[in-house]
Amino acid sequence: MSLQFIADSTGKTTGVFIPIKEWNKIKSKYKGIEQGEIDIPQWQMNEVNKRMKDYKNNPDTALDFDKALDDIEKEL
C-alpha cells in the first residue's frame, strides 16, 4: 500500500493520504468502513467507563495481556 503521510510545519504527522485504488480495495474488504460514526449503545459506554474507573482505582488487579494469552494457550 502506498500511503502518503501529511505533516504540519513542525513535522508532526497530521493525516494520511490513501490513493483511491487502495481505498476501494479496503472498502470492498471491510464492509461499512465508510460509515462515519459508529453508534455505541449507552449500556456499553457505561460498562467501559465502569471498567476504566475500576482499573484506575486498582491498577494492580489488571492482567498482563501477553501473560494472559500464554496462560490460555497452555490450557489448550
mmJSON file of the N, C-alpha and C atoms, coordinates in Angstrom:
{"data_MODEL":{"atom_site":{
"group_PDB":["ATOM","ATOM","ATOM","ATOM","ATOM","ATOM","ATOM","ATOM","ATOM","ATOM","ATOM","ATOM","ATOM","ATOM","ATOM","ATOM","ATOM","ATOM","ATOM","ATOM","ATOM","ATOM","ATOM","ATOM","ATOM","ATOM","ATOM","ATOM","ATOM","ATOM","ATOM","ATOM","ATOM","ATOM","ATOM","ATOM","ATOM","ATOM","ATOM","ATOM","ATOM","ATOM","ATOM","ATOM","ATOM","ATOM","ATOM","ATOM","ATOM","ATOM","ATOM","ATOM","ATOM","ATOM","ATOM","ATOM","ATOM","ATOM","ATOM","ATOM","ATOM","ATOM","ATOM","ATOM","ATOM","ATOM","ATOM","ATOM","ATOM","ATOM","ATOM","ATOM","ATOM","ATOM","ATOM","ATOM","ATOM","ATOM","ATOM","ATOM","ATOM","ATOM","ATOM","ATOM","ATOM","ATOM","ATOM","ATOM","ATOM","ATOM","ATOM","ATOM","ATOM","ATOM","ATOM","ATOM","ATOM","ATOM","ATOM","ATOM","ATOM","ATOM","ATOM","ATOM","ATOM","ATOM","ATOM","ATOM","ATOM","ATOM","ATOM","ATOM","ATOM","ATOM","ATOM","ATOM","ATOM","ATOM","ATOM","ATOM","ATOM","ATOM","ATOM","ATOM","ATOM","ATOM","ATOM","ATOM","ATOM","ATOM","ATOM","ATOM","ATOM","ATOM","ATOM","ATOM","ATOM","ATOM","ATOM","ATOM","ATOM","ATOM","ATOM","ATOM","ATOM","ATOM","ATOM","ATOM","ATOM","ATOM","ATOM","ATOM","ATOM","ATOM","ATOM","ATOM","ATOM","ATOM","ATOM","ATOM","ATOM","ATOM","ATOM","ATOM","ATOM","ATOM","ATOM","ATOM","ATOM","ATOM","ATOM","ATOM","ATOM","ATOM","ATOM","ATOM","ATOM","ATOM","ATOM","ATOM","ATOM","ATOM","ATOM","ATOM","ATOM","ATOM","ATOM","ATOM","ATOM","ATOM","ATOM","ATOM","ATOM","ATOM","ATOM","ATOM","ATOM","ATOM","ATOM","ATOM","ATOM","ATOM","ATOM","ATOM","ATOM","ATOM","ATOM","ATOM","ATOM","ATOM","ATOM","ATOM","ATOM","ATOM","ATOM","ATOM","ATOM","ATOM","ATOM","ATOM","ATOM","ATOM","ATOM","ATOM","ATOM","ATOM","ATOM","ATOM"],
"id":[1,2,3,4,5,6,7,8,9,10,11,12,13,14,15,16,17,18,19,20,21,22,23,24,25,26,27,28,29,30,31,32,33,34,35,36,37,38,39,40,41,42,43,44,45,46,47,48,49,50,51,52,53,54,55,56,57,58,59,60,61,62,63,64,65,66,67,68,69,70,71,72,73,74,75,76,77,78,79,80,81,82,83,84,85,86,87,88,89,90,91,92,93,94,95,96,97,98,99,100,101,102,103,104,105,106,107,108,109,110,111,112,113,114,115,116,117,118,119,120,121,122,123,124,125,126,127,128,129,130,131,132,133,134,135,136,137,138,139,140,141,142,143,144,145,146,147,148,149,150,151,152,153,154,155,156,157,158,159,160,161,162,163,164,165,166,167,168,169,170,171,172,173,174,175,176,177,178,179,180,181,182,183,184,185,186,187,188,189,190,191,192,193,194,195,196,197,198,199,200,201,202,203,204,205,206,207,208,209,210,211,212,213,214,215,216,217,218,219,220,221,222,223,224,225,226,227,228],
"type_symbol":["N","C","C","N","C","C","N","C","C","N","C","C","N","C","C","N","C","C","N","C","C","N","C","C","N","C","C","N","C","C","N","C","C","N","C","C","N","C","C","N","C","C","N","C","C","N","C","C","N","C","C","N","C","C","N","C","C","N","C","C","N","C","C","N","C","C","N","C","C","N","C","C","N","C","C","N","C","C","N","C","C","N","C","C","N","C","C","N","C","C","N","C","C","N","C","C","N","C","C","N","C","C","N","C","C","N","C","C","N","C","C","N","C","C","N","C","C","N","C","C","N","C","C","N","C","C","N","C","C","N","C","C","N","C","C","N","C","C","N","C","C","N","C","C","N","C","C","N","C","C","N","C","C","N","C","C","N","C","C","N","C","C","N","C","C","N","C","C","N","C","C","N","C","C","N","C","C","N","C","C","N","C","C","N","C","C","N","C","C","N","C","C","N","C","C","N","C","C","N","C","C","N","C","C","N","C","C","N","C","C","N","C","C","N","C","C","N","C","C","N","C","C","N","C","C","N","C","C"],
"label_atom_id":["N","CA","C","N","CA","C","N","CA","C","N","CA","C","N","CA","C","N","CA","C","N","CA","C","N","CA","C","N","CA","C","N","CA","C","N","CA","C","N","CA","C","N","CA","C","N","CA","C","N","CA","C","N","CA","C","N","CA","C","N","CA","C","N","CA","C","N","CA","C","N","CA","C","N","CA","C","N","CA","C","N","CA","C","N","CA","C","N","CA","C","N","CA","C","N","CA","C","N","CA","C","N","CA","C","N","CA","C","N","CA","C","N","CA","C","N","CA","C","N","CA","C","N","CA","C","N","CA","C","N","CA","C","N","CA","C","N","CA","C","N","CA","C","N","CA","C","N","CA","C","N","CA","C","N","CA","C","N","CA","C","N","CA","C","N","CA","C","N","CA","C","N","CA","C","N","CA","C","N","CA","C","N","CA","C","N","CA","C","N","CA","C","N","CA","C","N","CA","C","N","CA","C","N","CA","C","N","CA","C","N","CA","C","N","CA","C","N","CA","C","N","CA","C","N","CA","C","N","CA","C","N","CA","C","N","CA","C","N","CA","C","N","CA","C","N","CA","C","N","CA","C","N","CA","C","N","CA","C","N","CA","C","N","CA","C"],
"label_alt_id":[null,null,null,null,null,null,null,null,null,null,null,null,null,null,null,null,null,null,null,null,null,null,null,null,null,null,null,null,null,null,null,null,null,null,null,null,null,null,null,null,null,null,null,null,null,null,null,null,null,null,null,null,null,null,null,null,null,null,null,null,null,null,null,null,null,null,null,null,null,null,null,null,null,null,null,null,null,null,null,null,null,null,null,null,null,null,null,null,null,null,null,null,null,null,null,null,null,null,null,null,null,null,null,null,null,null,null,null,null,null,null,null,null,null,null,null,null,null,null,null,null,null,null,null,null,null,null,null,null,null,null,null,null,null,null,null,null,null,null,null,null,null,null,null,null,null,null,null,null,null,null,null,null,null,null,null,null,null,null,null,null,null,null,null,null,null,null,null,null,null,null,null,null,null,null,null,null,null,null,null,null,null,null,null,null,null,null,null,null,null,null,null,null,null,null,null,null,null,null,null,null,null,null,null,null,null,null,null,null,null,null,null,null,null,null,null,null,null,null,null,null,null,null,null,null,null,null,null],
"label_comp_id":["MET","MET","MET","SER","SER","SER","LEU","LEU","LEU","GLN","GLN","GLN","PHE","PHE","PHE","ILE","ILE","ILE","ALA","ALA","ALA","ASP","ASP","ASP","SER","SER","SER","THR","THR","THR","GLY","GLY","GLY","LYS","LYS","LYS","THR","THR","THR","THR","THR","THR","GLY","GLY","GLY","VAL","VAL","VAL","PHE","PHE","PHE","ILE","ILE","ILE","PRO","PRO","PRO","ILE","ILE","ILE","LYS","LYS","LYS","GLU","GLU","GLU","TRP","TRP","TRP","ASN","ASN","ASN","LYS","LYS","LYS","ILE","ILE","ILE","LYS","LYS","LYS","SER","SER","SER","LYS","LYS","LYS","TYR","TYR","TYR","LYS","LYS","LYS","GLY","GLY","GLY","ILE","ILE","ILE","GLU","GLU","GLU","GLN","GLN","GLN","GLY","GLY","GLY","GLU","GLU","GLU","ILE","ILE","ILE","ASP","ASP","ASP","ILE","ILE","ILE","PRO","PRO","PRO","GLN","GLN","GLN","TRP","TRP","TRP","GLN","GLN","GLN","MET","MET","MET","ASN","ASN","ASN","GLU","GLU","GLU","VAL","VAL","VAL","ASN","ASN","ASN","LYS","LYS","LYS","ARG","ARG","ARG","MET","MET","MET","LYS","LYS","LYS","ASP","ASP","ASP","TYR","TYR","TYR","LYS","LYS","LYS","ASN","ASN","ASN","ASN","ASN","ASN","PRO","PRO","PRO","ASP","ASP","ASP","THR","THR","THR","ALA","ALA","ALA","LEU","LEU","LEU","ASP","ASP","ASP","PHE","PHE","PHE","ASP","ASP","ASP","LYS","LYS","LYS","ALA","ALA","ALA","LEU","LEU","LEU","ASP","ASP","ASP","ASP","ASP","ASP","ILE","ILE","ILE","GLU","GLU","GLU","LYS","LYS","LYS","GLU","GLU","GLU","LEU","LEU","LEU"],
"label_asym_id":["A","A","A","A","A","A","A","A","A","A","A","A","A","A","A","A","A","A","A","A","A","A","A","A","A","A","A","A","A","A","A","A","A","A","A","A","A","A","A","A","A","A","A","A","A","A","A","A","A","A","A","A","A","A","A","A","A","A","A","A","A","A","A","A","A","A","A","A","A","A","A","A","A","A","A","A","A","A","A","A","A","A","A","A","A","A","A","A","A","A","A","A","A","A","A","A","A","A","A","A","A","A","A","A","A","A","A","A","A","A","A","A","A","A","A","A","A","A","A","A","A","A","A","A","A","A","A","A","A","A","A","A","A","A","A","A","A","A","A","A","A","A","A","A","A","A","A","A","A","A","A","A","A","A","A","A","A","A","A","A","A","A","A","A","A","A","A","A","A","A","A","A","A","A","A","A","A","A","A","A","A","A","A","A","A","A","A","A","A","A","A","A","A","A","A","A","A","A","A","A","A","A","A","A","A","A","A","A","A","A","A","A","A","A","A","A","A","A","A","A","A","A","A","A","A","A","A","A"],
"label_entity_id":["1","1","1","1","1","1","1","1","1","1","1","1","1","1","1","1","1","1","1","1","1","1","1","1","1","1","1","1","1","1","1","1","1","1","1","1","1","1","1","1","1","1","1","1","1","1","1","1","1","1","1","1","1","1","1","1","1","1","1","1","1","1","1","1","1","1","1","1","1","1","1","1","1","1","1","1","1","1","1","1","1","1","1","1","1","1","1","1","1","1","1","1","1","1","1","1","1","1","1","1","1","1","1","1","1","1","1","1","1","1","1","1","1","1","1","1","1","1","1","1","1","1","1","1","1","1","1","1","1","1","1","1","1","1","1","1","1","1","1","1","1","1","1","1","1","1","1","1","1","1","1","1","1","1","1","1","1","1","1","1","1","1","1","1","1","1","1","1","1","1","1","1","1","1","1","1","1","1","1","1","1","1","1","1","1","1","1","1","1","1","1","1","1","1","1","1","1","1","1","1","1","1","1","1","1","1","1","1","1","1","1","1","1","1","1","1","1","1","1","1","1","1","1","1","1","1","1","1"],
"label_seq_id":[1,1,1,2,2,2,3,3,3,4,4,4,5,5,5,6,6,6,7,7,7,8,8,8,9,9,9,10,10,10,11,11,11,12,12,12,13,13,13,14,14,14,15,15,15,16,16,16,17,17,17,18,18,18,19,19,19,20,20,20,21,21,21,22,22,22,23,23,23,24,24,24,25,25,25,26,26,26,27,27,27,28,28,28,29,29,29,30,30,30,31,31,31,32,32,32,33,33,33,34,34,34,35,35,35,36,36,36,37,37,37,38,38,38,39,39,39,40,40,40,41,41,41,42,42,42,43,43,43,44,44,44,45,45,45,46,46,46,47,47,47,48,48,48,49,49,49,50,50,50,51,51,51,52,52,52,53,53,53,54,54,54,55,55,55,56,56,56,57,57,57,58,58,58,59,59,59,60,60,60,61,61,61,62,62,62,63,63,63,64,64,64,65,65,65,66,66,66,67,67,67,68,68,68,69,69,69,70,70,70,71,71,71,72,72,72,73,73,73,74,74,74,75,75,75,76,76,76],
"pdbx_PDB_ins_code":[null,null,null,null,null,null,null,null,null,null,null,null,null,null,null,null,null,null,null,null,null,null,null,null,null,null,null,null,null,null,null,null,null,null,null,null,null,null,null,null,null,null,null,null,null,null,null,null,null,null,null,null,null,null,null,null,null,null,null,null,null,null,null,null,null,null,null,null,null,null,null,null,null,null,null,null,null,null,null,null,null,null,null,null,null,null,null,null,null,null,null,null,null,null,null,null,null,null,null,null,null,null,null,null,null,null,null,null,null,null,null,null,null,null,null,null,null,null,null,null,null,null,null,null,null,null,null,null,null,null,null,null,null,null,null,null,null,null,null,null,null,null,null,null,null,null,null,null,null,null,null,null,null,null,null,null,null,null,null,null,null,null,null,null,null,null,null,null,null,null,null,null,null,null,null,null,null,null,null,null,null,null,null,null,null,null,null,null,null,null,null,null,null,null,null,null,null,null,null,null,null,null,null,null,null,null,null,null,null,null,null,null,null,null,null,null,null,null,null,null,null,null,null,null,null,null,null,null],
"Cartn_x":[0.852,0.0,0.899,0.587,1.429,0.762,0.921,0.347,1.276,0.685,1.459,1.049,2.027,1.747,1.819,0.887,0.814,1.293,2.198,2.757,2.552,2.524,2.411,3.797,3.88,5.163,6.211,5.783,6.749,7.204,6.623,6.987,6.088,5.095,4.172,3.179,3.019,2.086,0.664,-0.078,-1.443,-2.484,-2.047,-3.005,-2.334,-3.162,-2.678,-3.495,-2.82,-3.476,-3.424,-4.596,-4.691,-5.153,-4.37,-4.803,-6.158,-6.979,-8.351,-8.4,-7.453,-7.422,-7.276,-6.392,-6.181,-7.429,-8.023,-9.216,-10.361,-10.531,-11.586,-11.359,-10.105,-9.796,-10.18,-9.832,-10.148,-11.655,-12.395,-13.848,-14.483,-13.945,-14.54,-14.208,-13.079,-12.675,-13.38,-13.548,-14.153,-15.445,-16.517,-17.825,-18.194,-18.728,-19.171,-18.096,-16.886,-15.787,-16.051,-16.894,-17.193,-18.122,-18.739,-19.658,-18.887,-19.34,-18.624,-18.479,-19.585,-19.56,-20.294,-19.828,-20.49,-21.247,-22.529,-23.325,-23.047,-22.512,-22.223,-23.348,-23.979,-25.08,-24.626,-25.508,-25.162,-24.746,-25.402,-25.033,-23.577,-23.121,-21.747,-20.776,-21.119,-20.292,-20.216,-21.356,-21.365,-20.434,-20.446,-19.588,-18.11,-17.762,-16.372,-15.935,-16.786,-16.459,-16.286,-17.139,-17.02,-15.698,-15.353,-14.105,-12.883,-12.933,-11.817,-11.67,-12.795,-12.767,-12.206,-12.662,-12.152,-10.646,-10.179,-8.747,-7.96,-8.457,-7.759,-7.691,-8.729,-8.745,-7.902,-7.725,-6.987,-6.141,-5.13,-4.341,-3.606,-3.365,-2.645,-3.489,-4.801,-5.657,-5.674,-5.111,-5.1,-4.097,-4.425,-3.53,-2.69,-1.472,-0.62,-1.179,-1.394,-2.023,-1.242,0.071,0.884,0.883,0.968,0.951,-0.405,-1.481,-2.81,-2.966,-2.476,-2.536,-1.706,-0.52,0.329,-0.388,-1.04,-1.771,-2.907,-3.617,-4.727,-4.204,-3.11,-2.547,-2.055,-1.557,-1.09,-2.237,-3.425,-4.588,-5.265,-4.874,-5.499,-4.953],
"Cartn_y":[-1.169,0.0,1.233,2.166,3.362,4.557,4.632,5.726,6.932,8.104,9.338,9.994,10.303,10.933,12.444,13.123,14.581,15.126,16.102,16.66,18.171,18.689,20.14,20.774,22.075,22.79,22.362,21.664,21.195,19.764,19.157,17.784,16.739,17.171,16.242,15.719,14.388,13.787,14.168,14.695,15.146,14.418,13.613,12.911,11.892,11.151,10.115,10.202,10.155,10.119,8.683,8.142,6.789,6.922,6.438,6.503,5.818,6.346,5.865,4.382,3.887,2.465,1.619,2.053,1.342,1.448,2.653,2.876,1.969,1.825,0.958,-0.502,-0.938,-2.301,-2.474,-1.486,-1.54,-1.582,-0.743,-0.704,-2.039,-2.712,-3.991,-5.089,-4.957,-5.96,-5.758,-4.51,-4.182,-3.412,-4.144,-3.537,-2.597,-1.442,-0.487,0.45,0.359,1.204,2.689,2.964,4.358,5.016,4.211,4.755,5.722,6.961,7.997,7.726,7.524,7.251,5.956,5.26,4.039,4.357,4.071,4.313,3.209,3.616,2.672,2.79,1.668,1.725,2.296,3.011,3.637,2.611,1.429,0.417,-0.013,-0.031,-0.438,0.657,1.908,3.021,3.02,2.746,2.683,1.596,0.446,-0.668,-0.322,0.292,0.699,1.712,2.687,3.698,3.072,2.109,1.413,0.66,-0.045,-0.813,0.097,1.24,2.195,2.739,3.056,3.551,2.479,1.225,0.122,-0.03,0.073,-0.06,1.076,2.303,3.45,3.323,2.755,2.579,1.4,0.387,-0.832,-1.324,-0.574,-0.988,-2.315,-2.725,-3.98,-5.211,-5.03,-6.177,-6.531,-5.665,-5.919,-7.012,-7.779,-8.83,-8.318,-8.811,-8.519,-9.29,-8.603,-9.21,-10.421,-10.27,-11.365,-12.565,-12.297,-13.398,-14.1,-13.33,-13.927,-14.832,-14.374,-15.208,-16.474,-16.338,-17.511,-18.522,-18.037,-18.924,-19.631,-18.912,-19.5,-20.568,-20.262,-21.227,-22.484,-22.368,-23.543,-24.496,-23.936,-24.749,-25.377,-24.975,-25.521,-26.897],
"Cartn_z":[0.0,0.0,0.0,-0.854,-0.986,-0.296,1.004,1.78,1.728,1.825,1.95,3.257,4.082,5.358,5.202,5.823,5.759,7.097,7.05,8.28,8.326,9.565,9.71,9.641,9.884,9.744,10.764,11.834,12.832,12.559,11.531,11.191,11.825,12.61,13.252,12.21,12.168,11.234,11.623,10.657,10.928,10.084,9.14,8.299,7.408,6.703,5.785,4.501,3.395,2.09,1.586,1.257,0.704,-0.74,-1.687,-3.089,-3.265,-4.167,-4.354,-4.695,-5.455,-5.799,-4.529,-3.641,-2.375,-1.496,-1.453,-0.653,-1.111,-2.415,-2.939,-2.545,-2.512,-2.064,-0.599,0.211,1.642,1.843,1.088,1.211,0.854,-0.159,-0.55,0.463,1.124,2.113,3.45,3.853,5.151,4.929,4.787,4.531,5.679,5.347,6.357,6.862,6.297,6.761,6.488,5.516,5.182,6.189,6.998,7.997,8.891,8.946,9.683,11.157,11.823,13.251,13.508,14.502,14.903,16.186,16.191,17.383,18.396,19.525,20.597,21.612,21.958,22.915,24.265,24.935,26.215,27.259,27.253,28.245,28.078,26.81,26.547,26.992,26.75,27.22,28.748,29.4,30.864,31.379,30.706,31.121,30.948,29.829,29.597,30.66,30.925,31.938,33.313,33.66,34.942,35.03,33.962,33.97,34.039,33.36,33.427,34.85,35.482,36.857,37.79,37.626,38.439,38.27,37.028,36.77,37.427,37.299,37.9,39.414,40.008,41.463,41.926,41.066,41.426,40.258,39.846,38.668,38.844,40.089,40.322,40.012,39.845,39.552,38.07,37.233,35.789,35.442,34.425,33.955,32.797,32.697,31.558,30.357,29.252,28.076,27.569,27.388,26.854,27.795,29.098,30.073,30.055,29.958,29.92,28.694,27.528,26.317,26.477,27.062,27.302,28.178,29.246,30.147,29.425,28.579,27.815,26.863,26.176,25.211,25.891,27.122,27.864,28.166,28.351,28.692,27.47,26.279,25.064,24.724],
"occupancy":[1.0,1.0,1.0,1.0,1.0,1.0,1.0,1.0,1.0,1.0,1.0,1.0,1.0,1.0,1.0,1.0,1.0,1.0,1.0,1.0,1.0,1.0,1.0,1.0,1.0,1.0,1.0,1.0,1.0,1.0,1.0,1.0,1.0,1.0,1.0,1.0,1.0,1.0,1.0,1.0,1.0,1.0,1.0,1.0,1.0,1.0,1.0,1.0,1.0,1.0,1.0,1.0,1.0,1.0,1.0,1.0,1.0,1.0,1.0,1.0,1.0,1.0,1.0,1.0,1.0,1.0,1.0,1.0,1.0,1.0,1.0,1.0,1.0,1.0,1.0,1.0,1.0,1.0,1.0,1.0,1.0,1.0,1.0,1.0,1.0,1.0,1.0,1.0,1.0,1.0,1.0,1.0,1.0,1.0,1.0,1.0,1.0,1.0,1.0,1.0,1.0,1.0,1.0,1.0,1.0,1.0,1.0,1.0,1.0,1.0,1.0,1.0,1.0,1.0,1.0,1.0,1.0,1.0,1.0,1.0,1.0,1.0,1.0,1.0,1.0,1.0,1.0,1.0,1.0,1.0,1.0,1.0,1.0,1.0,1.0,1.0,1.0,1.0,1.0,1.0,1.0,1.0,1.0,1.0,1.0,1.0,1.0,1.0,1.0,1.0,1.0,1.0,1.0,1.0,1.0,1.0,1.0,1.0,1.0,1.0,1.0,1.0,1.0,1.0,1.0,1.0,1.0,1.0,1.0,1.0,1.0,1.0,1.0,1.0,1.0,1.0,1.0,1.0,1.0,1.0,1.0,1.0,1.0,1.0,1.0,1.0,1.0,1.0,1.0,1.0,1.0,1.0,1.0,1.0,1.0,1.0,1.0,1.0,1.0,1.0,1.0,1.0,1.0,1.0,1.0,1.0,1.0,1.0,1.0,1.0,1.0,1.0,1.0,1.0,1.0,1.0,1.0,1.0,1.0,1.0,1.0,1.0,1.0,1.0,1.0,1.0,1.0,1.0],
"B_iso_or_equiv":[0.0,0.0,0.0,0.0,0.0,0.0,0.0,0.0,0.0,0.0,0.0,0.0,0.0,0.0,0.0,0.0,0.0,0.0,0.0,0.0,0.0,0.0,0.0,0.0,0.0,0.0,0.0,0.0,0.0,0.0,0.0,0.0,0.0,0.0,0.0,0.0,0.0,0.0,0.0,0.0,0.0,0.0,0.0,0.0,0.0,0.0,0.0,0.0,0.0,0.0,0.0,0.0,0.0,0.0,0.0,0.0,0.0,0.0,0.0,0.0,0.0,0.0,0.0,0.0,0.0,0.0,0.0,0.0,0.0,0.0,0.0,0.0,0.0,0.0,0.0,0.0,0.0,0.0,0.0,0.0,0.0,0.0,0.0,0.0,0.0,0.0,0.0,0.0,0.0,0.0,0.0,0.0,0.0,0.0,0.0,0.0,0.0,0.0,0.0,0.0,0.0,0.0,0.0,0.0,0.0,0.0,0.0,0.0,0.0,0.0,0.0,0.0,0.0,0.0,0.0,0.0,0.0,0.0,0.0,0.0,0.0,0.0,0.0,0.0,0.0,0.0,0.0,0.0,0.0,0.0,0.0,0.0,0.0,0.0,0.0,0.0,0.0,0.0,0.0,0.0,0.0,0.0,0.0,0.0,0.0,0.0,0.0,0.0,0.0,0.0,0.0,0.0,0.0,0.0,0.0,0.0,0.0,0.0,0.0,0.0,0.0,0.0,0.0,0.0,0.0,0.0,0.0,0.0,0.0,0.0,0.0,0.0,0.0,0.0,0.0,0.0,0.0,0.0,0.0,0.0,0.0,0.0,0.0,0.0,0.0,0.0,0.0,0.0,0.0,0.0,0.0,0.0,0.0,0.0,0.0,0.0,0.0,0.0,0.0,0.0,0.0,0.0,0.0,0.0,0.0,0.0,0.0,0.0,0.0,0.0,0.0,0.0,0.0,0.0,0.0,0.0,0.0,0.0,0.0,0.0,0.0,0.0,0.0,0.0,0.0,0.0,0.0,0.0],
"pdbx_formal_charge":[null,null,null,null,null,null,null,null,null,null,null,null,null,null,null,null,null,null,null,null,null,null,null,null,null,null,null,null,null,null,null,null,null,null,null,null,null,null,null,null,null,null,null,null,null,null,null,null,null,null,null,null,null,null,null,null,null,null,null,null,null,null,null,null,null,null,null,null,null,null,null,null,null,null,null,null,null,null,null,null,null,null,null,null,null,null,null,null,null,null,null,null,null,null,null,null,null,null,null,null,null,null,null,null,null,null,null,null,null,null,null,null,null,null,null,null,null,null,null,null,null,null,null,null,null,null,null,null,null,null,null,null,null,null,null,null,null,null,null,null,null,null,null,null,null,null,null,null,null,null,null,null,null,null,null,null,null,null,null,null,null,null,null,null,null,null,null,null,null,null,null,null,null,null,null,null,null,null,null,null,null,null,null,null,null,null,null,null,null,null,null,null,null,null,null,null,null,null,null,null,null,null,null,null,null,null,null,null,null,null,null,null,null,null,null,null,null,null,null,null,null,null,null,null,null,null,null,null],
"auth_seq_id":[1,1,1,2,2,2,3,3,3,4,4,4,5,5,5,6,6,6,7,7,7,8,8,8,9,9,9,10,10,10,11,11,11,12,12,12,13,13,13,14,14,14,15,15,15,16,16,16,17,17,17,18,18,18,19,19,19,20,20,20,21,21,21,22,22,22,23,23,23,24,24,24,25,25,25,26,26,26,27,27,27,28,28,28,29,29,29,30,30,30,31,31,31,32,32,32,33,33,33,34,34,34,35,35,35,36,36,36,37,37,37,38,38,38,39,39,39,40,40,40,41,41,41,42,42,42,43,43,43,44,44,44,45,45,45,46,46,46,47,47,47,48,48,48,49,49,49,50,50,50,51,51,51,52,52,52,53,53,53,54,54,54,55,55,55,56,56,56,57,57,57,58,58,58,59,59,59,60,60,60,61,61,61,62,62,62,63,63,63,64,64,64,65,65,65,66,66,66,67,67,67,68,68,68,69,69,69,70,70,70,71,71,71,72,72,72,73,73,73,74,74,74,75,75,75,76,76,76],
"auth_comp_id":["MET","MET","MET","SER","SER","SER","LEU","LEU","LEU","GLN","GLN","GLN","PHE","PHE","PHE","ILE","ILE","ILE","ALA","ALA","ALA","ASP","ASP","ASP","SER","SER","SER","THR","THR","THR","GLY","GLY","GLY","LYS","LYS","LYS","THR","THR","THR","THR","THR","THR","GLY","GLY","GLY","VAL","VAL","VAL","PHE","PHE","PHE","ILE","ILE","ILE","PRO","PRO","PRO","ILE","ILE","ILE","LYS","LYS","LYS","GLU","GLU","GLU","TRP","TRP","TRP","ASN","ASN","ASN","LYS","LYS","LYS","ILE","ILE","ILE","LYS","LYS","LYS","SER","SER","SER","LYS","LYS","LYS","TYR","TYR","TYR","LYS","LYS","LYS","GLY","GLY","GLY","ILE","ILE","ILE","GLU","GLU","GLU","GLN","GLN","GLN","GLY","GLY","GLY","GLU","GLU","GLU","ILE","ILE","ILE","ASP","ASP","ASP","ILE","ILE","ILE","PRO","PRO","PRO","GLN","GLN","GLN","TRP","TRP","TRP","GLN","GLN","GLN","MET","MET","MET","ASN","ASN","ASN","GLU","GLU","GLU","VAL","VAL","VAL","ASN","ASN","ASN","LYS","LYS","LYS","ARG","ARG","ARG","MET","MET","MET","LYS","LYS","LYS","ASP","ASP","ASP","TYR","TYR","TYR","LYS","LYS","LYS","ASN","ASN","ASN","ASN","ASN","ASN","PRO","PRO","PRO","ASP","ASP","ASP","THR","THR","THR","ALA","ALA","ALA","LEU","LEU","LEU","ASP","ASP","ASP","PHE","PHE","PHE","ASP","ASP","ASP","LYS","LYS","LYS","ALA","ALA","ALA","LEU","LEU","LEU","ASP","ASP","ASP","ASP","ASP","ASP","ILE","ILE","ILE","GLU","GLU","GLU","LYS","LYS","LYS","GLU","GLU","GLU","LEU","LEU","LEU"],
"auth_asym_id":["A","A","A","A","A","A","A","A","A","A","A","A","A","A","A","A","A","A","A","A","A","A","A","A","A","A","A","A","A","A","A","A","A","A","A","A","A","A","A","A","A","A","A","A","A","A","A","A","A","A","A","A","A","A","A","A","A","A","A","A","A","A","A","A","A","A","A","A","A","A","A","A","A","A","A","A","A","A","A","A","A","A","A","A","A","A","A","A","A","A","A","A","A","A","A","A","A","A","A","A","A","A","A","A","A","A","A","A","A","A","A","A","A","A","A","A","A","A","A","A","A","A","A","A","A","A","A","A","A","A","A","A","A","A","A","A","A","A","A","A","A","A","A","A","A","A","A","A","A","A","A","A","A","A","A","A","A","A","A","A","A","A","A","A","A","A","A","A","A","A","A","A","A","A","A","A","A","A","A","A","A","A","A","A","A","A","A","A","A","A","A","A","A","A","A","A","A","A","A","A","A","A","A","A","A","A","A","A","A","A","A","A","A","A","A","A","A","A","A","A","A","A","A","A","A","A","A","A"],
"auth_atom_id":["N","CA","C","N","CA","C","N","CA","C","N","CA","C","N","CA","C","N","CA","C","N","CA","C","N","CA","C","N","CA","C","N","CA","C","N","CA","C","N","CA","C","N","CA","C","N","CA","C","N","CA","C","N","CA","C","N","CA","C","N","CA","C","N","CA","C","N","CA","C","N","CA","C","N","CA","C","N","CA","C","N","CA","C","N","CA","C","N","CA","C","N","CA","C","N","CA","C","N","CA","C","N","CA","C","N","CA","C","N","CA","C","N","CA","C","N","CA","C","N","CA","C","N","CA","C","N","CA","C","N","CA","C","N","CA","C","N","CA","C","N","CA","C","N","CA","C","N","CA","C","N","CA","C","N","CA","C","N","CA","C","N","CA","C","N","CA","C","N","CA","C","N","CA","C","N","CA","C","N","CA","C","N","CA","C","N","CA","C","N","CA","C","N","CA","C","N","CA","C","N","CA","C","N","CA","C","N","CA","C","N","CA","C","N","CA","C","N","CA","C","N","CA","C","N","CA","C","N","CA","C","N","CA","C","N","CA","C","N","CA","C","N","CA","C","N","CA","C","N","CA","C","N","CA","C","N","CA","C","N","CA","C","N","CA","C"],
"pdbx_PDB_model_num":[1,1,1,1,1,1,1,1,1,1,1,1,1,1,1,1,1,1,1,1,1,1,1,1,1,1,1,1,1,1,1,1,1,1,1,1,1,1,1,1,1,1,1,1,1,1,1,1,1,1,1,1,1,1,1,1,1,1,1,1,1,1,1,1,1,1,1,1,1,1,1,1,1,1,1,1,1,1,1,1,1,1,1,1,1,1,1,1,1,1,1,1,1,1,1,1,1,1,1,1,1,1,1,1,1,1,1,1,1,1,1,1,1,1,1,1,1,1,1,1,1,1,1,1,1,1,1,1,1,1,1,1,1,1,1,1,1,1,1,1,1,1,1,1,1,1,1,1,1,1,1,1,1,1,1,1,1,1,1,1,1,1,1,1,1,1,1,1,1,1,1,1,1,1,1,1,1,1,1,1,1,1,1,1,1,1,1,1,1,1,1,1,1,1,1,1,1,1,1,1,1,1,1,1,1,1,1,1,1,1,1,1,1,1,1,1,1,1,1,1,1,1,1,1,1,1,1,1]
}}}
